[in-house]
Amino acid sequence: MSRSPAARAQALRDALEHVERGESWRVVYTTHEHGPHLTGSSPAHIAVLDASFNPPTRAHAALASLPRTSSQPFDALLLIFSVRNADKGRGRAGDASPIERLEMIELLAHELEAQHQQVVVALVDEPLVFAKSSLVHAHMHLSVPYRLYWLVGSDTLTRVFHPRYYSSEAHLEACCERFFGTQGSRMICAERSAASVQGTIATTATEASDAWQLVHAPGPARTWYERGAIELRRIDTDAAQLSSTAVRRLLHEASPDGKRSHLCTMVPESIADYLVSHAMYH
């Protein structure tokens, strides 16, 4: 039985309260009541999009819609939102609140379900990707074997391998071995436009993006890239030029008249309606 909007909002607030009080993992939405429908003896292929969603954009939707291969979609999609960011802590003034982000992530889930995707939304209190992966493996109780494919932008990829998040080089290498080796996870890095916050896949050395340089420089990123555990891919050109920062700037600077039509080029329509009706980012 579907819940009223007020009941859904309360359920999200309850989940958020549990996580803020110390619970490390909470599933807040699933396409199917008991999780994704997965069958077969071979590993299920599950995409994971872990982002701040401040707000969700058409770039997020494009990233979440990437197929596993040119002819094979993923079996399910996991959207992860953490109440704690590695750089921003629990948020900054002017950001969307955690409950607002959860409500927008659920709207994004509905948009992706319209593309015949099975979606799970999880709330966590852990800022780093490698630790989030361990949470997924500890709490996603699926009936079949599975492999996780983390969908990241180039800024996220470079952040994952930045030494400041680890106590030592050996600590980073151990995290990589657990993530790529023991857990068998993969990363698909979708490069984005230089007009956005992330950069583009380069065709020459002088145009090389941070991500391209990262996987070709000595270090653990190069090691796992050469082993096939990290892949660089393009996303749709129009979506690639979008960023949450640009959406926030538009909402802060633009007049109400005509704002929705412009917003709909940057975010899914349901999220545009939410942003306007909640007077976000003014």
C-alpha positions in Angstrom: 0.0 0.0 0.0 1.4 3.4 -1.0 1.9 6.0 1.7 0.7 9.6 1.6 3.4 12.3 1.1 3.1 13.2 4.7 3.7 9.6 5.8 6.7 9.2 3.5 8.2 12.4 4.8 7.8 11.2 8.4 9.3 7.8 7.5 12.4 9.6 6.0 12.7 11.8 9.1 12.5 8.7 11.3 15.3 7.0 9.2 17.4 10.2 9.4 17.0 10.4 13.1 18.1 6.8 13.6 21.3 7.4 11.5 22.1 10.6 13.2 21.9 8.8 16.5 24.5 6.3 15.5 22.9 3.7 13.1 25.4 3.2 10.3 23.0 2.0 7.6 19.3 2.4 6.8 17.5 1.5 3.6 14.9 4.2 3.1 13.4 3.2 -0.3 13.2 0.2 -2.6 11.4 -0.3 -5.9 10.2 -3.7 -4.5 9.2 -4.2 -0.9 11.9 -6.8 -0.2 14.7 -5.4 -2.3 15.6 -5.9 -6.0 14.4 -9.0 -7.8 17.6 -10.9 -8.7 17.9 -14.4 -10.1 20.5 -16.7 -11.4 23.7 -18.3 -10.1 26.1 -15.9 -11.7 26.9 -12.6 -9.9 24.2 -9.9 -10.2 25.7 -6.6 -11.4 24.7 -3.7 -9.1 25.5 -0.1 -9.9 26.1 2.2 -6.9 25.8 6.0 -7.1 27.1 7.7 -4.0 26.7 11.5 -4.1 25.8 14.5 -2.1 22.7 15.2 -4.3 22.7 18.9 -3.5 20.5 18.8 -5.6 20.2 15.8 -7.9 20.7 16.8 -11.5 20.3 15.4 -15.0 24.1 14.6 -14.7 23.3 12.3 -11.7 20.5 10.7 -13.8 22.8 10.2 -16.7 25.4 8.7 -14.5 22.8 6.4 -12.8 21.6 5.3 -16.2 24.9 4.1 -17.6 24.8 0.5 -18.8 27.2 -2.1 -17.6 28.3 -2.7 -21.2 27.0 -1.3 -24.5 24.4 -4.1 -24.6 23.8 -5.0 -21.0 22.1 -2.9 -18.3 22.8 -3.3 -14.6 20.5 -5.6 -12.6 19.8 -2.9 -10.0 20.9 0.5 -8.8 21.8 1.6 -5.3 21.7 5.3 -4.5 23.6 6.2 -1.3 23.4 9.4 0.6 25.7 10.0 3.6 24.8 12.5 6.3 28.5 13.2 6.7 30.8 14.5 3.9 34.5 13.9 4.0 35.2 17.6 3.3 32.1 19.4 4.4 31.2 17.5 7.5 27.4 17.6 8.1 26.8 20.4 5.6 27.2 24.1 5.1 24.9 27.1 5.3 22.7 27.3 2.3 22.8 23.6 1.5 19.7 21.5 1.2 18.9 19.8 4.5 19.3 16.1 4.8 15.5 15.5 4.7 15.2 17.7 1.6 17.9 15.7 -0.1 16.3 12.4 0.8 13.0 13.6 -0.7 14.7 14.7 -3.9 16.7 11.4 -4.1 13.4 9.5 -3.9 12.1 11.7 -6.7 15.2 10.7 -8.7 14.5 7.1 -7.9 11.1 7.4 -9.4 12.6 9.0 -12.5 15.0 6.1 -12.9 12.2 3.5 -12.3 10.4 5.0 -15.3 13.5 3.7 -17.3 12.8 0.2 -15.9 15.5 0.3 -13.3 15.2 -1.4 -9.9 16.3 1.2 -7.3 17.4 1.0 -3.7 18.1 4.2 -1.6 20.3 3.9 1.5 21.2 6.4 4.1 24.6 6.1 5.8 26.8 7.9 8.3 30.2 7.3 6.6 32.0 9.7 4.4 34.5 7.5 2.5 33.8 5.2 -0.4 35.9 2.3 0.8 34.1 2.3 4.2 30.7 2.7 2.5 31.5 -0.4 0.4 32.0 -2.4 3.5 28.7 -1.2 4.9 26.9 -2.4 1.7 28.5 -5.8 2.0 27.6 -6.0 5.6 23.9 -5.0 5.2 22.8 -5.8 1.7 21.4 -9.3 2.3 20.8 -10.6 -1.2 19.8 -14.1 -2.2 22.4 -14.3 -5.1 26.1 -13.5 -5.5 26.7 -9.9 -6.6 29.3 -7.4 -7.7 29.3 -3.7 -7.1 30.1 -1.1 -9.7 30.6 2.4 -8.2 29.6 5.1 -10.6 31.7 8.2 -9.9 32.6 11.5 -11.4 36.3 12.4 -12.0 36.3 14.7 -8.9 35.2 11.8 -6.8 37.7 9.4 -8.3 40.6 11.8 -7.5 39.2 12.3 -4.0 39.0 8.6 -3.3 42.7 8.2 -3.9 43.9 11.4 -2.2 46.4 10.7 0.6 44.8 13.1 3.1 42.0 10.6 3.8 44.4 7.8 4.9 46.8 7.4 7.7 49.6 6.2 5.4 50.3 4.9 1.9 50.0 1.4 3.3 46.6 2.2 4.6 45.4 3.4 1.2 46.8 0.3 -0.5 45.1 -2.0 2.1 41.8 -0.2 1.4 42.2 -0.7 -2.3 43.1 -4.4 -1.9 39.9 -5.0 0.2 37.7 -2.9 -2.2 39.0 -4.1 -5.6 40.5 -7.4 -4.6 38.6 -9.1 -1.8 35.2 -7.4 -2.4 35.6 -7.5 -6.2 34.2 -4.0 -6.7 34.7 -1.9 -9.8 34.7 1.9 -10.5 33.2 3.5 -13.6 34.4 7.1 -13.8 32.2 9.2 -16.0 34.2 12.2 -17.1 32.4 15.5 -17.5 32.7 18.7 -19.4 35.3 21.3 -18.6 32.4 23.7 -18.3 31.2 21.8 -15.3 33.1 21.1 -12.0 34.9 18.0 -13.3 36.8 18.1 -16.6 36.7 15.9 -19.7 38.4 12.8 -21.0 41.4 14.0 -22.8 42.6 13.3 -26.4 46.1 14.8 -25.8 48.4 14.9 -22.9 48.0 18.7 -22.6 44.2 18.2 -22.3 44.5 15.4 -19.8 41.9 15.6 -17.0 42.7 15.0 -13.3 41.2 11.5 -13.6 43.1 10.6 -16.7 46.3 11.8 -15.1 45.5 10.0 -11.9 45.2 6.6 -13.5 48.3 7.1 -15.6 50.6 8.2 -12.8 52.4 5.8 -10.5 50.2 4.7 -7.6 47.3 2.5 -6.6 44.8 4.1 -9.0 47.1 3.2 -11.9 47.6 -0.3 -10.6 43.9 -1.0 -10.4 43.2 0.8 -13.7 45.7 -1.4 -15.5 44.0 -4.5 -13.9 40.7 -3.4 -15.4 39.0 -2.5 -12.1 38.7 1.2 -13.0 37.1 2.4 -16.3 36.9 5.9 -17.7 33.7 6.7 -19.7 31.9 9.6 -21.2 28.3 10.5 -20.4 25.8 12.5 -22.5 27.4 15.8 -23.7 24.5 17.9 -22.5 24.2 16.3 -19.1 28.0 16.4 -18.8 27.9 20.2 -18.6 25.6 20.2 -15.6 26.5 20.5 -11.9 24.7 20.9 -8.6 26.7 24.1 -8.1 25.3 25.6 -11.3 21.7 24.7 -10.2 22.2 26.3 -6.8 23.7 29.4 -8.5 20.6 29.7 -10.8 18.2 29.4 -7.9 20.1 32.0 -5.9 20.4 34.5 -8.7 17.4 34.0 -11.1 14.0 35.7 -10.8 11.0 33.4 -10.2 9.6 34.1 -13.7 10.8 31.5 -16.1 13.0 29.7 -13.5 11.2 26.4 -13.9 11.7 26.1 -17.6 15.5 26.7 -17.2 15.6 24.3 -14.3 14.1 21.5 -16.3 17.1 21.6 -18.6 19.3 21.0 -15.5 17.3 18.6 -13.3 14.4 16.2 -13.8 11.0 17.9 -13.9 9.8 16.4 -10.6 12.9 17.8 -8.9 12.5 21.2 -10.6 9.0 21.3 -9.2 10.3 20.4 -5.7 13.0 23.1 -5.9 10.6 25.8 -6.9 7.8 24.8 -4.5 10.2 24.7 -1.6 12.0 27.9 -2.6 15.4 26.2 -2.4 18.8 27.8 -2.3 17.7 31.4 -2.1 
